Amino acid sequence: MSITFDMNEVQQFAVDLGRAGYAAEAGARAVVEKSAYDLRAEAQYEAPVDTGFLRSSISASVNGLEAEVGPTADYAFYVEHGTSRMPGQPFLFPALDRITPTFEAAMAQVLTQELT
């Protein structure tokens, strides 16, 4: 007595899953990039302006699925969080709070599209 298994469907499923993974990663990269530049724009809009240096120092860099957004001005932390002599004027974290729901929805859509 012998048992025969037809693995064609399983093999095809594995191929499809691999393709979906590549497509999902490409979609996720696009979402990360757009969100990083949206965050930069929001933070620049919200940054208090005295000389304009703080606002112009806010940049975004994207490397695949990672992004870094923030100012390079030495005093940015103190503006965001305040000091013992000055209240904070948050600009980066409120911008992040506004961008986060859109980012999460876009990521969910990418995963839903590619894995269904």
N, C-alpha and C positions, 0 to 999 in steps of 0.2 A: 504494500500500500504506500502511495506517495501523495504528497500535497504540493500543489503548484500555486504559486502566487503571481499575480500580474502586478508588477511594480510600476508600470508605465504612468499611472495616475499619480502615484507618490513622487516619482521622479519629476513629472511635469509640475507638480505642486512646489517642489523644492526649487525648480528653475524660476517659477513665477514669484515665489517668495524672495528669491535673490534679486530679481528685477525690481520688485516693489521696494526692496531695501535701498537700492541705488536711487530710485526715483524719489523715495521719501527723504533721503539724505539731501538730494539736490533741492527739493522743495524747502526743507528745513534751512538749508544754507541761504536761500533767497529770503526767507522770513527773518532770519537773524540779521542779514545785511540791511533789509528795509527797516527793521525795528531799530537798529543801531543809528541809522541816519535820521530816522524820525525822532529818536530820543535826543540826538544832538541838536536838532532844530528846536525841539520843545525847550530844552535846557537853555539854549541861546536866547530864546524868546523871553524866558522867565528870569534870566540873570539880571540882577540890578546893574544899572549902567552909571558909572561915574566918568571914567575915561574911555570905556569900551574894551579895555584890555581883557578883563575877565570873560566877557562874552566872546571875543575873538579867539580866546585861548581854548575854548571848548572844541574838542575834536572827537572823531570816531575812527577806529581802525577795526577792520574785520579780517579774521583769519579762519576761514572755514565755518565751523559751528561755534566759534568764539568771537566775541566782540568786546572792545574796550571803549567806553565813552566817558569823557571827563575833561576837566580843565587842567591846564598846565600852570596857571597862575599860582604863585606860591601862597597867596592869601585866600584861595578859594575855600579851603576848609573852614576858615574863620567866618567867611561870609555865609556859608551854608549853615553852620552850627552856632555861630555867635561866639562871644567871649564874655568875660566878666564885666566888660564895659559896654558891650554892644549886643543887642539881640540878633539872633540869626535871621538871615534873609534867604530861606531855602529856595533853591532853584533846580537842583539836580534830582533830589528825591521826589519832589512833587511831579516833575516831568516823568520820572520812572513810574510813578503811580498811575499816571494817565496812559502811558504806553503799554503797561503790562497786560490789561485785558485784551487789547487788540493783538498783542504778541501771542498770548495763550490761545485765543480763538483761531488765529492763523495756523499755529502749530497743530492744533486739534484737527483743523480742516485738512492739512497736508497728510497727517497720519490716517485720517478717515478715508480720504481719496485713494491713497496708495495701498492701503491694506484691505480694502473691500473690493 
